[in-house]
């Protein structure tokens, strides 16, 4: 069971990376916003599945992920504030 779960996680990780690349290509190279929108919907679904699979594998995954997202947001906010104060 654990090997199958790891295999599914690897598959969805790969799917997420591929969809992110496709979205970037559609927006930057093709300027095809409709296709990017469809890929974004697929990306959202793949991330949801990946999140569920990680939760099976690691009981506190959701809490850890939420904390890491907050830390990333705080770091970005701090860097933006730092840039703004240097500009003044």
C-alpha positions as MATLAB code, in Angstrom:
seq = 'XXXXXXXXXXXXXXXXXXXXXXXXXXXXXXXXXXXXXXXXXXXXXXXXXXXXXXXXXXXXXXXXXXXXXXXXXXXXXXXXXXXXXXXX';
ca = [
       0.000    0.000    0.000;
       2.743    2.448    0.946;
       4.601    1.859   -2.346;
       1.425    2.493   -4.330;
       0.803    5.690   -2.390;
       4.346    6.907   -3.070;
       3.907    6.083   -6.749;
       0.664    8.095   -6.885;
       2.324   11.029   -5.131;
       5.188   10.951   -7.642;
       2.689   10.850  -10.506;
       0.735   13.845   -9.229;
       3.956   15.753   -8.472;
       4.969   15.216  -12.079;
       1.513   16.227  -13.296;
       1.606   19.448  -11.266;
       5.055   20.342  -12.620;
       3.943   19.644  -16.198;
       0.787   21.733  -15.843;
       2.728   24.630  -14.324;
       5.123   24.530  -17.277;
       2.244   24.408  -19.770;
       0.552   27.377  -18.119;
       3.771   29.373  -18.237;
       4.282   28.523  -21.920;
       0.722   29.424  -22.855;
       0.903   32.769  -21.079;
       4.422   33.867  -21.999;
       4.949   32.400  -25.463;
       1.538   31.816  -26.978;
      -0.472   34.422  -25.050;
      -3.296   31.893  -25.111;
      -5.235   32.759  -21.974;
      -8.066   30.332  -22.631;
      -5.737   27.326  -22.770;
      -3.920   28.586  -19.678;
      -7.272   28.783  -17.909;
      -8.025   25.144  -18.727;
      -4.573   24.068  -17.561;
      -5.119   26.067  -14.361;
      -8.301   24.114  -13.649;
      -6.409   20.858  -14.154;
      -3.605   22.130  -11.933;
      -6.056   22.949   -9.185;
      -7.565   19.459   -9.363;
      -4.123   17.797   -9.394;
      -2.979   19.850   -6.389;
      -6.120   18.871   -4.498;
      -5.501   15.183   -5.188;
      -1.834   15.565   -4.257;
      -2.781   17.258   -0.997;
      -5.143   14.397   -0.136;
      -2.480   11.797   -0.933;
       0.080   13.606    1.219;
      -2.470   13.667    4.051;
      -2.750    9.884    3.876;
       1.029    9.569    3.967;
       1.627   12.137    6.716;
      -1.130   12.895    9.262;
      -0.114   16.521    9.970;
       0.628   17.460    6.363;
      -2.170   20.049    6.151;
      -1.024   21.917    9.238;
       2.623   21.866    8.139;
       1.711   23.029    4.648;
      -0.416   25.884    5.991;
       2.408   27.038    8.290;
       4.948   26.879    5.453;
       2.632   28.940    3.243;
       2.321   31.572    5.971;
       6.099   31.682    6.436;
       6.583   32.131    2.683;
       3.982   34.910    2.607;
       5.622   36.698    5.558;
       9.051   36.462    3.900;
       7.705   37.916    0.651;
       5.928   40.691    2.520;
       9.087   41.494    4.464;
      11.190   41.626    1.287;
       8.644   43.885   -0.436;
       8.597   46.198    2.573;
      12.386   46.214    2.644;
      12.510   47.194   -1.058;
       9.968   49.966   -0.537;
      11.901   51.447    2.364;
      15.119   51.429    0.313;
      13.345   53.274   -2.487;
      12.317   56.070   -0.120;
];
